[in-house]
Amino acid sequence: MSSHTDDYLDGNAAAGELSKIFAVDITTAQGQCAHCGATGRFAETRLYMQSPGVVARCAVCEHVLLRLVNVRQHVFLDLRGMTYLSLDTSQVQGS
Ligand SMILES: [Zn+2]
């Protein structure tokens, strides 16, 4: 009702930007372990899939880099174990 709400958009407006990130093949992304500082491709991590979700651990120090858990229609993604994750957006169609 108010013009004061024109300063922002709702979260749906981020869909285009976020799709550029999450549509890429994450296995080719470069990441850095927040624990030991090792860098490498995500494909080189140690992946454990016997838990309720997926856990990726550093190949050097075995620190947890990523946790992904599916709960019904929701996916919970925990990236605290990585200093960064660098994605190559040139692979994405339309970018
Ligand atoms: Zn590490």
Backbone and ligand atoms as CSV (ligand in chain L), in Angstrom:
chain,resi,resn,atom,element,x,y,z
A,1,MET,N,N,0.818,-1.205,0.000
A,1,MET,CA,C,0.000,0.000,0.000
A,1,MET,C,C,0.853,1.257,0.000
A,2,SER,N,N,2.024,1.208,0.517
A,2,SER,CA,C,2.843,2.407,0.681
A,2,SER,C,C,3.975,2.461,-0.336
A,3,SER,N,N,4.344,3.656,-0.752
A,3,SER,CA,C,5.450,3.809,-1.702
A,3,SER,C,C,6.792,3.546,-1.039
A,4,HIS,N,N,6.799,3.478,0.292
A,4,HIS,CA,C,8.056,3.219,0.994
A,4,HIS,C,C,8.585,1.812,0.737
A,5,THR,N,N,7.741,0.928,0.232
A,5,THR,CA,C,8.177,-0.439,-0.025
A,5,THR,C,C,8.906,-0.564,-1.358
A,6,ASP,N,N,9.043,0.526,-2.103
A,6,ASP,CA,C,9.684,0.465,-3.411
A,6,ASP,C,C,11.195,0.277,-3.337
A,7,ASP,N,N,11.773,0.383,-2.166
A,7,ASP,CA,C,13.224,0.295,-2.035
A,7,ASP,C,C,13.751,-1.130,-2.123
A,8,TYR,N,N,12.884,-2.096,-2.065
A,8,TYR,CA,C,13.357,-3.485,-2.105
A,8,TYR,C,C,12.396,-4.365,-2.880
A,9,LEU,N,N,12.890,-5.520,-3.257
A,9,LEU,CA,C,12.067,-6.521,-3.927
A,9,LEU,C,C,11.982,-7.744,-3.028
A,10,ASP,N,N,11.026,-8.597,-3.281
A,10,ASP,CA,C,10.996,-9.800,-2.451
A,10,ASP,C,C,12.021,-10.817,-2.971
A,11,GLY,N,N,12.174,-11.873,-2.224
A,11,GLY,CA,C,13.226,-12.840,-2.509
A,11,GLY,C,C,13.143,-13.464,-3.893
A,12,ASN,N,N,11.961,-13.457,-4.485
A,12,ASN,CA,C,11.822,-14.050,-5.814
A,12,ASN,C,C,12.658,-13.315,-6.852
A,13,ALA,N,N,12.949,-12.042,-6.606
A,13,ALA,CA,C,13.719,-11.259,-7.553
A,13,ALA,C,C,15.163,-11.759,-7.671
A,14,ALA,N,N,15.614,-12.518,-6.694
A,14,ALA,CA,C,16.974,-13.031,-6.707
A,14,ALA,C,C,17.094,-14.329,-7.503
A,15,ALA,N,N,15.976,-14.847,-7.970
A,15,ALA,CA,C,15.996,-16.159,-8.630
A,15,ALA,C,C,16.961,-16.190,-9.810
A,16,GLY,N,N,16.965,-15.130,-10.612
A,16,GLY,CA,C,17.843,-15.100,-11.781
A,16,GLY,C,C,19.303,-15.171,-11.396
A,17,GLU,N,N,19.693,-14.360,-10.410
A,17,GLU,CA,C,21.081,-14.350,-9.974
A,17,GLU,C,C,21.475,-15.674,-9.324
A,18,LEU,N,N,20.601,-16.175,-8.485
A,18,LEU,CA,C,20.941,-17.415,-7.783
A,18,LEU,C,C,20.987,-18.607,-8.729
A,19,SER,N,N,20.182,-18.562,-9.785
A,19,SER,CA,C,20.197,-19.685,-10.726
A,19,SER,C,C,21.528,-19.755,-11.460
A,20,LYS,N,N,22.197,-18.609,-11.600
A,20,LYS,CA,C,23.523,-18.609,-12.225
A,20,LYS,C,C,24.521,-19.372,-11.370
A,21,ILE,N,N,24.327,-19.305,-10.068
A,21,ILE,CA,C,25.243,-19.979,-9.159
A,21,ILE,C,C,24.898,-21.450,-9.049
A,22,PHE,N,N,23.640,-21.739,-8.779
A,22,PHE,CA,C,23.291,-23.109,-8.443
A,22,PHE,C,C,22.987,-23.980,-9.655
A,23,ALA,N,N,23.026,-23.397,-10.858
A,23,ALA,CA,C,22.817,-24.206,-12.055
A,23,ALA,C,C,24.128,-24.768,-12.584
A,24,VAL,N,N,25.250,-24.281,-12.081
A,24,VAL,CA,C,26.534,-24.764,-12.582
A,24,VAL,C,C,26.857,-26.120,-11.968
A,25,ASP,N,N,27.774,-26.806,-12.611
A,25,ASP,CA,C,28.235,-28.088,-12.101
A,25,ASP,C,C,29.183,-27.823,-10.936
A,26,ILE,N,N,28.700,-28.079,-9.730
A,26,ILE,CA,C,29.473,-27.740,-8.531
A,26,ILE,C,C,30.748,-28.578,-8.431
A,27,THR,N,N,30.776,-29.694,-9.092
A,27,THR,CA,C,31.950,-30.565,-8.974
A,27,THR,C,C,33.182,-29.952,-9.602
A,28,THR,N,N,33.001,-28.989,-10.513
A,28,THR,CA,C,34.154,-28.336,-11.133
A,28,THR,C,C,34.551,-27.069,-10.381
A,29,ALA,N,N,33.774,-26.689,-9.366
A,29,ALA,CA,C,34.068,-25.480,-8.605
A,29,ALA,C,C,35.339,-25.648,-7.769
A,30,GLN,N,N,36.029,-24.538,-7.548
A,30,GLN,CA,C,37.212,-24.533,-6.699
A,30,GLN,C,C,36.803,-24.070,-5.307
A,31,GLY,N,N,37.253,-24.782,-4.305
A,31,GLY,CA,C,36.932,-24.385,-2.949
A,31,GLY,C,C,38.157,-24.390,-2.063
A,32,GLN,N,N,38.056,-23.666,-0.933
A,32,GLN,CA,C,39.140,-23.661,0.042
A,32,GLN,C,C,38.627,-24.163,1.383
A,33,CYS,N,N,39.353,-25.089,1.962
A,33,CYS,CA,C,39.020,-25.619,3.270
A,33,CYS,C,C,39.235,-24.535,4.323
A,34,ALA,N,N,38.221,-24.302,5.155
A,34,ALA,CA,C,38.321,-23.283,6.197
A,34,ALA,C,C,39.218,-23.738,7.346
A,35,HIS,N,N,39.507,-25.018,7.405
A,35,HIS,CA,C,40.299,-25.555,8.517
A,35,HIS,C,C,41.796,-25.537,8.214
A,36,CYS,N,N,42.209,-26.105,7.080
A,36,CYS,CA,C,43.641,-26.210,6.777
A,36,CYS,C,C,44.081,-25.316,5.629
A,37,GLY,N,N,43.136,-24.681,4.924
A,37,GLY,CA,C,43.493,-23.758,3.858
A,37,GLY,C,C,43.780,-24.414,2.523
A,38,ALA,N,N,43.641,-25.728,2.437
A,38,ALA,CA,C,43.874,-26.413,1.167
A,38,ALA,C,C,42.828,-25.992,0.146
A,39,THR,N,N,43.245,-25.831,-1.105
A,39,THR,CA,C,42.307,-25.504,-2.172
A,39,THR,C,C,42.275,-26.656,-3.172
A,40,GLY,N,N,41.142,-26.782,-3.834
A,40,GLY,CA,C,41.028,-27.835,-4.835
A,40,GLY,C,C,39.640,-27.862,-5.418
A,41,ARG,N,N,39.478,-28.695,-6.431
A,41,ARG,CA,C,38.168,-28.845,-7.039
A,41,ARG,C,C,37.253,-29.606,-6.092
A,42,PHE,N,N,35.972,-29.251,-6.154
A,42,PHE,CA,C,35.011,-29.918,-5.283
A,42,PHE,C,C,34.983,-31.420,-5.560
A,43,ALA,N,N,35.226,-31.785,-6.808
A,43,ALA,CA,C,35.215,-33.202,-7.178
A,43,ALA,C,C,36.284,-33.998,-6.436
A,44,GLU,N,N,37.282,-33.299,-5.888
A,44,GLU,CA,C,38.379,-33.978,-5.203
A,44,GLU,C,C,38.108,-34.192,-3.715
A,45,THR,N,N,36.969,-33.697,-3.234
A,45,THR,CA,C,36.659,-33.893,-1.825
A,45,THR,C,C,36.250,-35.337,-1.568
A,46,ARG,N,N,36.234,-35.697,-0.298
A,46,ARG,CA,C,35.775,-37.034,0.087
A,46,ARG,C,C,34.304,-36.950,0.427
A,47,LEU,N,N,33.505,-37.648,-0.328
A,47,LEU,CA,C,32.061,-37.544,-0.187
A,47,LEU,C,C,31.502,-38.754,0.543
A,48,TYR,N,N,30.723,-38.480,1.581
A,48,TYR,CA,C,30.105,-39.545,2.371
A,48,TYR,C,C,28.601,-39.472,2.176
A,49,MET,N,N,28.021,-40.522,1.639
A,49,MET,CA,C,26.596,-40.497,1.303
A,49,MET,C,C,25.791,-41.498,2.107
A,50,GLN,N,N,26.388,-42.095,3.128
A,50,GLN,CA,C,25.650,-43.080,3.917
A,50,GLN,C,C,24.847,-42.447,5.040
A,51,SER,N,N,25.062,-41.163,5.303
A,51,SER,CA,C,24.306,-40.438,6.326
A,51,SER,C,C,22.962,-39.991,5.741
A,52,PRO,N,N,22.108,-39.317,6.520
A,52,PRO,CA,C,20.815,-38.866,5.994
A,52,PRO,C,C,20.942,-37.957,4.781
A,53,GLY,N,N,22.083,-37.355,4.594
A,53,GLY,CA,C,22.305,-36.499,3.441
A,53,GLY,C,C,23.661,-36.786,2.837
A,54,VAL,N,N,24.318,-35.718,2.405
A,54,VAL,CA,C,25.632,-35.829,1.794
A,54,VAL,C,C,26.615,-35.002,2.619
A,55,VAL,N,N,27.782,-35.571,2.912
A,55,VAL,CA,C,28.820,-34.840,3.614
A,55,VAL,C,C,30.088,-34.895,2.782
A,56,ALA,N,N,30.661,-33.713,2.505
A,56,ALA,CA,C,31.930,-33.643,1.783
A,56,ALA,C,C,33.017,-33.232,2.761
A,57,ARG,N,N,34.106,-33.974,2.772
A,57,ARG,CA,C,35.209,-33.667,3.673
A,57,ARG,C,C,36.471,-33.327,2.880
A,58,CYS,N,N,37.319,-32.480,3.464
A,58,CYS,CA,C,38.593,-32.087,2.874
A,58,CYS,C,C,39.463,-33.335,2.662
A,59,ALA,N,N,40.051,-33.438,1.496
A,59,ALA,CA,C,40.903,-34.590,1.189
A,59,ALA,C,C,42.223,-34.522,1.948
A,60,VAL,N,N,42.574,-33.344,2.472
A,60,VAL,CA,C,43.843,-33.160,3.176
A,60,VAL,C,C,43.673,-33.402,4.684
A,61,CYS,N,N,42.699,-32.714,5.313
A,61,CYS,CA,C,42.580,-32.767,6.776
A,61,CYS,C,C,41.281,-33.435,7.249
A,62,GLU,N,N,40.403,-33.794,6.324
A,62,GLU,CA,C,39.134,-34.476,6.625
A,62,GLU,C,C,38.124,-33.604,7.372
A,63,HIS,N,N,38.370,-32.300,7.436
A,63,HIS,CA,C,37.392,-31.371,8.004
A,63,HIS,C,C,36.141,-31.360,7.114
A,64,VAL,N,N,34.966,-31.221,7.741
A,64,VAL,CA,C,33.725,-31.181,6.960
A,64,VAL,C,C,33.648,-29.877,6.166
A,65,LEU,N,N,33.509,-29.983,4.855
A,65,LEU,CA,C,33.412,-28.805,3.984
A,65,LEU,C,C,31.962,-28.445,3.681
A,66,LEU,N,N,31.149,-29.441,3.445
A,66,LEU,CA,C,29.778,-29.215,3.003
A,66,LEU,C,C,28.878,-30.304,3.549
A,67,ARG,N,N,27.708,-29.887,3.980
A,67,ARG,CA,C,26.678,-30.846,4.367
A,67,ARG,C,C,25.401,-30.486,3.617
A,68,LEU,N,N,24.749,-31.480,3.056
A,68,LEU,CA,C,23.500,-31.267,2.334
A,68,LEU,C,C,22.511,-32.320,2.798
A,69,VAL,N,N,21.380,-31.843,3.292
A,69,VAL,CA,C,20.372,-32.759,3.810
A,69,VAL,C,C,19.031,-32.439,3.159
A,70,ASN,N,N,18.384,-33.463,2.643
A,70,ASN,CA,C,17.038,-33.309,2.090
A,70,ASN,C,C,16.016,-33.671,3.157
A,71,VAL,N,N,15.120,-32.754,3.444
A,71,VAL,CA,C,14.019,-33.011,4.366
A,71,VAL,C,C,12.725,-32.697,3.625
A,72,ARG,N,N,12.049,-33.752,3.213
A,72,ARG,CA,C,10.857,-33.604,2.370
A,72,ARG,C,C,11.181,-32.695,1.180
A,73,GLN,N,N,10.479,-31.583,0.988
A,73,GLN,CA,C,10.721,-30.755,-0.197
A,73,GLN,C,C,11.839,-29.739,0.019
A,74,HIS,N,N,12.534,-29.786,1.167
A,74,HIS,CA,C,13.543,-28.786,1.456
A,74,HIS,C,C,14.952,-29.382,1.412
A,75,VAL,N,N,15.876,-28.563,0.928
A,75,VAL,CA,C,17.278,-28.947,0.929
A,75,VAL,C,C,18.022,-27.985,1.843
A,76,PHE,N,N,18.711,-28.519,2.842
A,76,PHE,CA,C,19.504,-27.703,3.759
A,76,PHE,C,C,20.959,-27.835,3.364
A,77,LEU,N,N,21.594,-26.691,3.104
A,77,LEU,CA,C,22.969,-26.672,2.638
A,77,LEU,C,C,23.840,-25.920,3.638
A,78,ASP,N,N,24.841,-26.581,4.163
A,78,ASP,CA,C,25.758,-25.996,5.144
A,78,ASP,C,C,27.150,-25.938,4.525
A,79,LEU,N,N,27.623,-24.716,4.272
A,79,LEU,CA,C,28.928,-24.526,3.623
A,79,LEU,C,C,29.949,-23.905,4.572
A,80,ARG,N,N,29.692,-24.004,5.882
A,80,ARG,CA,C,30.570,-23.339,6.852
A,80,ARG,C,C,32.018,-23.812,6.788
A,81,GLY,N,N,32.218,-25.036,6.323
A,81,GLY,CA,C,33.568,-25.592,6.315
A,81,GLY,C,C,34.453,-25.069,5.216
A,82,MET,N,N,33.890,-24.226,4.350
A,82,MET,CA,C,34.688,-23.680,3.256
A,82,MET,C,C,34.863,-22.178,3.410
A,83,THR,N,N,36.100,-21.703,3.186
A,83,THR,CA,C,36.343,-20.266,3.178
A,83,THR,C,C,35.608,-19.635,2.000
A,84,TYR,N,N,35.676,-20.306,0.850
A,84,TYR,CA,C,34.944,-19.849,-0.333
A,84,TYR,C,C,34.707,-21.022,-1.254
A,85,LEU,N,N,33.798,-20.810,-2.202
A,85,LEU,CA,C,33.556,-21.756,-3.273
A,85,LEU,C,C,33.498,-20.930,-4.547
A,86,SER,N,N,34.420,-21.152,-5.459
A,86,SER,CA,C,34.529,-20.358,-6.676
A,86,SER,C,C,33.925,-21.119,-7.846
A,87,LEU,N,N,32.891,-20.525,-8.446
A,87,LEU,CA,C,32.146,-21.181,-9.516
A,87,LEU,C,C,32.433,-20.499,-10.855
A,88,ASP,N,N,32.596,-21.295,-11.877
A,88,ASP,CA,C,32.820,-20.767,-13.228
A,88,ASP,C,C,31.478,-20.548,-13.910
A,89,THR,N,N,31.022,-19.300,-13.952
A,89,THR,CA,C,29.697,-19.018,-14.511
A,89,THR,C,C,29.715,-18.971,-16.030
A,90,SER,N,N,30.883,-19.104,-16.656
A,90,SER,CA,C,30.913,-19.107,-18.124
A,90,SER,C,C,30.261,-20.363,-18.687
A,91,GLN,N,N,30.080,-21.372,-17.827
A,91,GLN,CA,C,29.434,-22.609,-18.269
A,91,GLN,C,C,27.922,-22.470,-18.353
A,92,VAL,N,N,27.394,-21.411,-17.753
A,92,VAL,CA,C,25.949,-21.303,-17.601
A,92,VAL,C,C,25.321,-20.711,-18.866
A,93,GLN,N,N,24.304,-21.337,-19.356
A,93,GLN,CA,C,23.600,-20.822,-20.524
A,93,GLN,C,C,22.931,-19.508,-20.175
A,94,GLY,N,N,23.021,-18.555,-21.083
A,94,GLY,CA,C,22.336,-17.295,-20.903
A,94,GLY,C,C,23.119,-16.260,-20.121
A,95,SER,N,N,24.316,-16.598,-19.661
A,95,SER,CA,C,25.103,-15.623,-18.927
A,95,SER,C,C,26.040,-14.870,-19.855
L,1,ZN,ZN,ZN,41.406,-29.209,5.058
